Amino acid sequence: MAVIPHERYSRQVRFAGIGEEGQRRLSAATVAVVGCGALGSFQAAAMARAGVGRLKLIDRDFVELSNLQRQWLYTEADAAAAMPKAAAASIHLKEANSEIVLEPHITDLTPANIEEVLEGCDLILDGTDNFDTRYLMNDYAVQFSVPWIYGGAVGSYGLAMPVIPGRTACFECIYPEPPTGAQPTCETSGVVNTLTASVAAWQTSLALKILAGGTGNVAPRITTIDVWDGTIRQIDMPDPDPKCPACALHTCRHLQGGGRPPISLCGRNAVQIHDRRRPLDLAALAARLAPLGEVRSNEFAVRFACPPHEMTVFADGRAIIKGTTDPGLARSLYSRYIGN
């Protein structure tokens, strides 16, 4: 039985909804935070401070100066060093709670790695910014009966929703297809930092209720928040769709997706190349690129300026190319500077 440090969690243990038994369950739990940006950085900090025993921090991106307005874990030093978010989050959270296990994954969640990365998780928190990853997480959650908490935020409006396999409708029941046409993003419409904190706090509260007391503690409702209008609304989730490919038919088509093509990153003038995974010697790469342009590097990534573009290359061969939304051009730049 887990030993509960009396002073650290005393205010939480005194809360009737958690108590000592709930705190023991938290200490024994493993939670994945998928995406360590505006939502995920808050979620990760709250989970760590609440005493969740193991946190898997999964993110493909690095810290930039524009993140600091709303991504609470990171610092100017992280942005200057282009630290991967998962690594920076792990470092800062270890300073806040050295008693828990922090497991950073500097990677993109894909059909090829999701089972390995999320193995053993009791709950998944959504901090992502794209529907592809959410459909993938939903398939995994349904297949392995793992609850997850969906969240989204842009401008001043956001929403949160629990997905509890076997009890609630799943994500694909409610969103059979991703939205079409131009969608608002934080890049185009901005975002209020109190919104991301509010949505992430709601997601984390649902997670704590499930972890401390079971899935029956959570009502199947969709919660929407507008921090500028000052409105909070809740509606009951619909019943599961009896023809849903994920939770009814169990085809798990997104889990079967294999490799994915390069994708334009949501809300950013950038493309991610994630289909050319091979180990890279970052020190050797930095030395090779140095005569060709400005290079900054650390143990996690190499950032190379090739105006008007900028490349950030990770140790597994994945890269983010800024300055374009054209996957063809991104591939060309990758081949030119990194190789096929």
Secondary structure in CASP SS format (residue, H / E / C, confidence):
PFRMAT SS
TARGET T0000
AUTHOR 0000-0000-0000
METHOD secondary structure of the structure
MODEL  1
M C 1.00
A C 1.00
V C 1.00
I C 1.00
P C 1.00
H C 1.00
E C 1.00
R C 1.00
Y C 1.00
S H 1.00
R H 1.00
Q H 1.00
V H 1.00
R C 1.00
F C 1.00
A C 1.00
G C 1.00
I C 1.00
G H 1.00
E H 1.00
E H 1.00
G H 1.00
Q H 1.00
R H 1.00
R H 1.00
L H 1.00
S H 1.00
A H 1.00
A C 1.00
T E 1.00
V E 1.00
A E 1.00
V E 1.00
V E 1.00
G C 1.00
C C 1.00
G C 1.00
A H 1.00
L H 1.00
G H 1.00
S H 1.00
F H 1.00
Q H 1.00
A H 1.00
A H 1.00
A H 1.00
M H 1.00
A H 1.00
R H 1.00
A H 1.00
G C 1.00
V C 1.00
G C 1.00
R E 1.00
L E 1.00
K E 1.00
L E 1.00
I E 1.00
D E 1.00
R C 1.00
D C 1.00
F E 1.00
V C 1.00
E C 1.00
L H 1.00
S H 1.00
N H 1.00
L H 1.00
Q H 1.00
R C 1.00
Q C 1.00
W C 1.00
L C 1.00
Y C 1.00
T C 1.00
E H 1.00
A H 1.00
D H 1.00
A H 1.00
A H 1.00
A C 1.00
A C 1.00
M C 1.00
P E 1.00
K H 1.00
A H 1.00
A H 1.00
A H 1.00
A H 1.00
S H 1.00
I H 1.00
H H 1.00
L H 1.00
K H 1.00
E H 1.00
A H 1.00
N C 1.00
S C 1.00
E C 1.00
I C 1.00
V E 1.00
L E 1.00
E E 1.00
P E 1.00
H E 1.00
I E 1.00
T C 1.00
D C 1.00
L C 1.00
T C 1.00
P C 1.00
A C 1.00
N C 1.00
I H 1.00
E H 1.00
E H 1.00
V H 1.00
L H 1.00
E C 1.00
G C 1.00
C C 1.00
D C 1.00
L E 1.00
I E 1.00
L E 1.00
D E 1.00
G C 1.00
T C 1.00
D C 1.00
N C 1.00
F H 1.00
D H 1.00
T H 1.00
R H 1.00
Y H 1.00
L H 1.00
M H 1.00
N H 1.00
D H 1.00
Y H 1.00
A H 1.00
V H 1.00
Q H 1.00
F H 1.00
S C 1.00
V C 1.00
P C 1.00
W E 1.00
I E 1.00
Y E 1.00
G E 1.00
G E 1.00
A E 1.00
V E 1.00
G E 1.00
S C 1.00
Y E 1.00
G E 1.00
L E 1.00
A E 1.00
M E 1.00
P E 1.00
V E 1.00
I C 1.00
P C 1.00
G C 1.00
R C 1.00
T C 1.00
A C 1.00
C C 1.00
F H 1.00
E H 1.00
C H 1.00
I H 1.00
Y C 1.00
P C 1.00
E C 1.00
P C 1.00
P C 1.00
T C 1.00
G C 1.00
A C 1.00
Q C 1.00
P C 1.00
T C 1.00
C H 1.00
E H 1.00
T H 1.00
S H 1.00
G C 1.00
V E 1.00
V C 1.00
N H 1.00
T H 1.00
L H 1.00
T H 1.00
A H 1.00
S H 1.00
V H 1.00
A H 1.00
A H 1.00
W H 1.00
Q H 1.00
T H 1.00
S H 1.00
L H 1.00
A H 1.00
L H 1.00
K H 1.00
I H 1.00
L H 1.00
A H 1.00
G H 1.00
G C 1.00
T H 1.00
G H 1.00
N H 1.00
V C 1.00
A C 1.00
P C 1.00
R E 1.00
I E 1.00
T E 1.00
T E 1.00
I E 1.00
D E 1.00
V C 1.00
W C 1.00
D C 1.00
G C 1.00
T E 1.00
I E 1.00
R E 1.00
Q E 1.00
I E 1.00
D E 1.00
M C 1.00
P C 1.00
D C 1.00
P C 1.00
D C 1.00
P C 1.00
K C 1.00
C C 1.00
P C 1.00
A C 1.00
C C 1.00
A C 1.00
L C 1.00
H C 1.00
T C 1.00
C C 1.00
R C 1.00
H C 1.00
L C 1.00
Q C 1.00
G C 1.00
G C 1.00
G C 1.00
R C 1.00
P C 1.00
P C 1.00
I E 1.00
S E 1.00
L C 1.00
C C 1.00
G C 1.00
R C 1.00
N C 1.00
A E 1.00
V E 1.00
Q E 1.00
I E 1.00
H C 1.00
D C 1.00
R C 1.00
R C 1.00
R C 1.00
P C 1.00
L C 1.00
D C 1.00
L H 1.00
A H 1.00
A H 1.00
L H 1.00
A H 1.00
A H 1.00
R H 1.00
L H 1.00
A H 1.00
P H 1.00
L H 1.00
G C 1.00
E C 1.00
V E 1.00
R E 1.00
S E 1.00
N C 1.00
E C 1.00
F C 1.00
A E 1.00
V E 1.00
R E 1.00
F E 1.00
A E 1.00
C E 1.00
P C 1.00
P C 1.00
H E 1.00
E E 1.00
M E 1.00
T E 1.00
V E 1.00
F E 1.00
A C 1.00
D C 1.00
G C 1.00
R C 1.00
A E 1.00
I E 1.00
I E 1.00
K E 1.00
G C 1.00
T C 1.00
T C 1.00
D C 1.00
P H 1.00
G H 1.00
L H 1.00
A H 1.00
R H 1.00
S H 1.00
L H 1.00
Y H 1.00
S H 1.00
R H 1.00
Y H 1.00
I C 1.00
G C 1.00
N C 1.00
END
